[in-house]
Amino acid sequence: MKKKCSKYNKLTMEPIKREHRMSILLSEEEQMMIDRYLEKYKITNKSRWLRETVLLFILKNMEEDYPTLFGEHDMRR
């Protein structure tokens, strides 16, 4: 079953507006690699996939870099 995407902010229930455009340049090889991936996994919405992929990567890194009271070495002892 496919998860339905909500177009409303969950906290304020206001519509989400994407007003800030970003653009990138890719080489021919990079473009072909992305196109093959999208075709293989039957992804039809390229902008949504790209946005979610980038944001998930950023969130994962932010979670790993989150400051803690003790260092990793101290917690493993």
trRosetta pair geometry for C-beta under 8 A, 3 or more apart (Angstrom, degrees):
i j d omega theta_ij theta_ji phi_ij phi_ji
6 10 7.0 78 98 -73 150 85
7 15 6.1 1 135 -145 93 80
7 16 5.7 -132 -176 36 58 98
8 13 5.4 6 168 -152 128 49
8 14 6.7 156 -155 75 81 22
8 15 5.9 -56 -103 -98 69 42
8 16 6.5 -170 -112 -17 14 86
9 12 4.7 13 94 47 126 89
9 13 6.5 -94 72 -36 74 12
9 14 5.1 7 29 53 117 75
9 15 7.7 28 -4 88 84 5
9 16 5.7 130 -53 -71 76 86
10 13 7.6 19 -153 -70 18 58
26 30 4.0 -130 -170 91 103 122
26 31 4.6 132 108 -57 130 84
26 34 7.2 -52 -151 2 165 135
27 30 4.7 96 51 7 77 103
27 31 7.0 -143 91 -4 40 88
28 31 5.8 -58 -150 38 29 112
28 32 6.3 28 154 -18 65 108
29 32 5.8 -55 -147 38 30 110
29 33 6.3 34 154 -22 64 106
30 33 5.7 -55 -149 34 31 113
30 34 6.5 28 155 -16 65 105
31 34 5.9 -56 -149 37 31 108
31 35 6.2 29 154 -18 65 109
32 35 5.6 -55 -144 39 31 112
32 36 6.3 33 156 -20 65 105
33 36 5.9 -53 -149 34 28 111
33 37 6.5 29 153 -19 62 107
34 37 5.7 -55 -150 36 32 113
34 38 6.3 29 155 -17 67 107
34 46 7.9 72 155 -145 116 113
35 38 5.8 -55 -146 38 31 109
35 39 6.2 28 156 -17 65 109
36 39 5.8 -59 -146 40 29 110
36 40 6.1 31 156 -23 66 109
37 40 5.8 -55 -145 34 27 112
37 41 6.4 -6 167 11 64 110
37 43 7.6 -2 124 24 77 129
38 41 6.7 -73 -142 53 23 87
38 42 8.0 72 165 -109 54 1
38 43 4.4 -93 -145 63 74 104
38 44 7.9 130 178 -71 105 22
38 46 6.1 -16 -113 -97 152 90
38 49 6.9 158 -107 62 100 168
39 42 7.4 21 -174 -77 29 41
43 46 7.0 103 125 -86 106 53
43 49 5.0 48 178 -72 141 150
45 48 4.0 18 126 26 121 118
45 49 6.1 146 94 -20 71 88
46 49 5.7 -59 -147 39 30 111
46 50 6.1 28 158 -18 67 109
47 50 5.8 -54 -143 39 30 110
47 51 6.1 31 157 -19 64 109
48 51 5.8 -56 -145 39 29 111
48 52 6.1 23 159 -14 65 110
49 52 6.1 -60 -144 41 26 106
49 53 6.1 27 158 -21 64 111
50 53 5.8 -55 -143 36 27 112
50 54 6.3 22 161 -14 63 108
51 54 6.2 -61 -149 38 25 106
51 55 6.1 15 160 -11 64 114
52 55 5.9 -61 -139 44 28 106
52 56 5.9 29 162 -20 66 110
53 56 6.1 -55 -144 36 23 108
53 57 6.5 25 156 -19 59 108
54 57 5.8 -59 -154 35 30 112
54 58 6.4 27 152 -17 65 107
55 58 5.6 -52 -146 37 35 112
55 59 6.2 34 156 -18 67 106
56 59 5.7 -53 -143 39 32 110
56 60 6.2 36 156 -22 64 106
57 60 5.8 -55 -149 34 28 112
57 61 6.6 23 155 -14 63 107
58 61 5.9 -60 -151 39 30 108
58 62 6.2 29 154 -19 66 108
59 62 5.6 -54 -143 38 31 112
59 63 6.2 35 156 -22 65 106
60 63 5.8 -55 -150 34 29 113
60 64 6.6 24 154 -15 63 107
61 64 5.7 -56 -147 38 33 109
61 65 6.1 17 159 -7 68 114
62 65 5.9 -65 -140 48 28 102
62 66 6.8 59 152 -60 61 83
63 66 5.8 -21 -159 -22 32 117
68 71 7.4 146 77 -89 109 23
68 72 7.9 95 50 -61 144 62
68 75 7.6 -26 135 -43 148 139
70 74 4.2 -113 177 87 112 129
70 75 5.2 134 101 -55 122 89
71 74 4.9 95 57 7 78 103
71 75 7.2 -151 94 -5 41 89
72 75 5.9 -61 -148 38 33 109
72 76 6.4 29 157 -20 67 109
73 76 6.1 -62 -150 34 28 108
73 77 7.2 37 154 -33 61 100
74 77 6.2 -49 -160 14 34 114
